[in-house]
Structure formats: C-alpha cells, structure tokens
Amino acid sequence: MQFRLGLPKGSLQESTIDLMRLAGFNFYVSSRSYFPKCDDPTIDSMLIRAQEMATYVEDGVLDAGLTGIDWIRENEAEVVEVAELVYAKSSFSPVRWVLAVPNDSPIQSVEDLQGRRIATEVVNLTKQYLNEHGVEAEVEFSWGATEVKAPTLVDAIVELTETGSSLRANGLRIVDTLLESTTRLIANKESYQDPEKRKKIDNMAMLLQGAINAKEKVGLKFNIRRDAVEDLRNTLPAMKQPTISPLTNDDWVALEVVINEDVVREFILTLKEYGASDIIEYPLNKVIY
C-alpha cells in the first residue's frame, strides 16, 4: 500500500516537519523538490500550500494532509477531520483571523464596515462573517502584504495573526476576531474507508497528538527515602501515579514521573526538601494517553 500525504508548504512547513520527526516520521526536504523523502517507505509525500490542501484531499489527489480549519471552511471542502493538532508557526497555540483597521480609523465594530472596502485572503470566510452581522461591504482578494493596504487602498483588512505583533508594527489595531483556527489532520473520504489507509491515518494521528502532548511535559527520575513517598504523593503534580522501583538499599526507592514543564523548577526544589537525590530531568518525544 502506498499512502499519499500532503505536508503544508510555507509558514507551517518547518514546524510540521519537526512535529512529524517527534512523532517518529523523518522527512528529508530538498530545497529544489516538492517531494520530501520519508523513512517510512509506504508514504509518498508532497509539499502543498495549506490554502490548497483541503481541495486536493477532497478530490483524492492526496489520501491525507495537514491544514488549518480556516482553509477547510474557506474552500468548503468535504473531508474527514481526523484530529485537531494545536500547533502553529512559532507556538503550540491557535491562530486567529482578525478584522483590523488603522489606529486612527473611525471603525470601531463590524457594523461600521457598511459600504466599506475590505482586503483579505479568506474572501468566503469574510463574506460569511459580514452576512452574519447584516453588513454589506466590498470584499476583495489580497495576494499578499495585506497589512500595508489599509488605509491607502482599503478601509479594513482581515488577516491571520499568531501574536498580533505584525499588525501593531504596521499601525493596525484589532476590531474583532472572525475565527480561531488550529491545524487538522484531514483525510479523503474514500481513502478513510479503506481499512489499511484508515489504520495508517489513525496511527499517525495518535503519534502526532502524542508529540504535541509531550511538548509541554518533561520526565523526572529521582531517588527518595521509602518513608517519604506517601507524604510526597500529596504534592506530586504528575499525570498519574508515579512509577516506583526498588533499590538495593531497602530504605530507598526510585521514582519516575511525567509533569508539566512549567512546574518542574519549583517541584525539584520541593523534592530536595523531601530529601530526594540523584534527580534527573529529561525531555519527551511523545506522551500518549
């Protein structure tokens, strides 16, 4: 069985290749090729713009692909949404399509867009947004550099943002959020009915989600006196119960836990207060529940 997978070219490319590596799929990308090689011989991959991914998956050119829910809705593509994968270009957070105007614009709400001109790459999403608010405005497709078009060429823009820094740098302020978007692993409907391909897609979804789960966690190993374990349990910020292993000294045990990275610093200090020793912190590639 050969499996055709679409990888997003552009802003999501690097973070997707990195996430795939953590999930166990190593892709080798040449600067001159749109066809990365994978260490899984059953996968034939292709770099496709995220904006077009859902269309090619819907048409069966690809068995599966990764793209944002924004582009699935923009293209009104009929695909199977197998898994939500919360990662973006520079963070593991959703991105937003926002309505933005120049700082000195009189526009304060969507209602103020009546009869105005808007530039955006997501024309359908913007028209749907305006219709929901009963506003009539001209929506034009933007081929890029959308931030620089207001106020010279248009009254407002609808643009994708992760942090809002680019908008602020261009003298724009956010009026409203149209859509919060996350990446999805999507599949062609017919391909997903094939038992072999469905198993491949579902397993990939599980491993990718496991890689995302691991991004905010670390593993800890340490030794501690056996009589301190019960007291420590009450303060343990672990996913579940710790793994406890005996040592040659019956008075001591070895514990292993997985905890959130944002609490590990304080927890190590707590461990020292309980008399723990030989504390080892290590990164994780996957956490699968």
C-alpha positions, 0 to 999 in steps of 0.5 A: 500500500502506498499512502499519499500525504500532503505536508503544508508548504510555507509558514507551517512547513518547518514546524510540521516537519519537526512535529512529524520527526517527534512523532517518529516520521523523518522527512528529508526536504530538498530545497529544489523538490516538492517531494520530501523523502520519508523513512517510512517507505509506504508514504509518498509525500508532497509539499502543498500550500495549506490554502490548497490542501483541503481541495486536493484531499477532497478530490483524492489527489492526496489520501491525507494532509495537514491544514488549518480549519480556516482553509477547510471552511474557506474552500468548503471542502468535504473531508474527514477531520481526523484530529485537531493538532494545536500547533502553529508557526512559532507556538503550540497555540491557535491562530486567529483571523482578525478584522483590523483597521488603522489606529486612527480609523473611525471603525470601531465594530463590524457594523461600521464596515457598511459600504466599506472596502475590505482586503483579505485572503479568506474572501468566503470566510469574510463574506460569511462573517459580514452576512452574519452581522447584516453588513454589506461591504466590498470584499476583495482578494489580497495576494499578499502584504495585506497589512500595508493596504489599509488605509491607502487602498482599503478601509479594513483588512482581515488577516491571520495573526499568531501574536498580533505583533505584525499588525501593531508594527504596521499601525493596525489595531484589532476590531474583532476576531472572525475565527480561531483556527488550529491545524487538522489532520484531514483525510479523503473520504474514500481513502478513510474507508479503506481499512489499511489507509484508515489504520495508517491515518489513525496511527499517525494521528495518535503519534502526532497528538502524542508529540504535541502532548509531550511538548509541554511535559518533561520526565523526572527520575529521582531517588527518595527515602521509602518513608517519604513517598506517601507524604510526597504523593500529596504534592506530586503534580504528575499525570498519574501515579508515579512509577516506583522501583526498588533499590538495593538499599531497602530504605530507598526507592526510585521514582519516575514521573511525567509533569508539566514543564512549567512546574518542574523548577519549583517541584525539584526544589520541593523534592530536595526538601523531601530529601530526594537525590540523584534527580534527573530531568529529561525531555519527551518525544511523545506522551500518549494517553 
